[in-house]
Every structure is written in C-alpha cells, then in structure tokens.
C-alpha cells in the first residue's frame, strides 16, 4: 500500500501552468526584495528570499517532464525544507527574518 507522502510528493509533475505560476511568484518575491534593497534603500529582511527560493524550487519541480518523478519529488521536498527553515527562523530568530 503506497503511502500518502509517496503519492503526494513523488507524484508526476503537474505541468507547465502550475510551474509557470510558481516561477512567476518567485520572480515577484525577488522583485519585492530587489525593490526594497535598491530603490527604497531599506532593509526588508530575508523573508522574500526564502519565499523566492521555495517557490522557484517548486516551480522547477512542476516544470519537469513526467518521467522525472523522483527529481521532482526531491525538488519539492527541498522547497518545503526551505519554507520550514523560514518558519523556524521566525520562531527562534525573528530579528534575522524581519528587520
């Protein structure tokens, strides 16, 4: 009997529309960080970088061909790990995330 993690994380990639949306979200988060750093000359914190990395990894995972299920699963797990690190940093070191 396959587990829920195996069915969810290591399933076939969803395809281009969802992958494109997640990659656009990564670009938006990068743009927010870049705008705050260069145009506003302020320190926004590092949370947009975590969000951009998590979204980019998930977007790349969804853009892979259907035959690359394990690679997509590894990228999904890595994206989840990055976002979980953000949550842990918010709980234990909020000055690192939000300045």
C-alpha positions in Angstrom: 0.0 0.0 0.0 1.6 3.3 -1.1 2.0 6.0 1.5 0.4 9.5 1.3 3.9 11.0 1.1 4.8 8.8 -1.9 1.5 9.7 -3.6 1.8 13.4 -3.0 5.4 14.3 -3.1 6.6 11.8 -5.6 3.7 12.1 -8.0 4.0 13.2 -11.6 4.7 16.9 -12.1 1.5 18.9 -12.7 2.8 20.6 -15.8 3.5 24.0 -17.2 0.6 26.1 -15.9 1.3 25.5 -12.2 5.0 25.5 -12.7 4.8 28.9 -14.5 2.7 30.4 -11.7 5.2 29.3 -9.1 8.1 30.6 -11.1 6.3 33.9 -11.5 5.7 34.0 -7.8 9.5 33.5 -7.3 10.2 36.4 -9.6 7.7 38.6 -7.7 9.3 37.8 -4.4 12.7 38.5 -5.9 11.4 41.8 -7.3 10.0 42.8 -3.9 13.4 42.2 -2.3 15.3 43.9 -5.0 13.0 47.0 -4.9 13.3 47.3 -1.2 17.1 47.0 -1.3 17.9 49.2 -4.2 15.1 51.6 -4.9 13.9 52.2 -1.3 17.4 51.6 0.3 15.8 49.8 3.2 16.3 46.5 4.9 13.2 44.4 4.3 14.6 41.3 5.9 15.3 38.0 4.3 11.8 36.5 4.2 11.3 37.3 0.4 14.5 35.4 -0.4 13.2 32.3 1.4 9.8 32.6 -0.3 11.5 33.1 -3.7 13.7 30.0 -3.2 10.8 27.8 -2.1 8.6 29.0 -5.0 11.4 28.6 -7.5 12.2 25.0 -6.4 8.5 24.0 -6.5 8.1 25.7 -9.9 11.1 23.8 -11.4 9.7 20.6 -9.9 6.4 21.1 -11.6 8.0 22.0 -14.9 10.0 18.8 -15.3 8.8 16.1 -17.7 6.5 13.3 -16.3 9.3 10.8 -16.5 11.3 12.7 -13.8 9.1 11.9 -10.8 11.9 11.3 -8.3 13.8 14.5 -9.3 10.5 16.5 -8.9 9.9 14.9 -5.5 13.4 15.9 -4.3 12.9 19.4 -5.5 9.5 19.6 -3.8 11.0 18.3 -0.6 13.8 20.8 -0.8 11.4 23.7 -1.4 9.4 22.5 1.7 12.6 22.4 3.7 13.4 26.0 2.7 10.0 27.2 3.8 10.1 25.2 7.0 13.5 26.9 7.7 11.8 30.2 7.3 9.1 29.2 9.9 11.8 28.0 12.3 13.7 31.3 11.8 10.6 33.3 12.5 10.0 31.4 15.8 13.6 31.3 17.1 15.4 34.3 15.4 12.8 36.8 14.2 15.4 39.6 14.0 17.1 37.6 11.2 13.9 37.4 9.2 12.2 40.7 9.9 14.3 43.7 10.4 
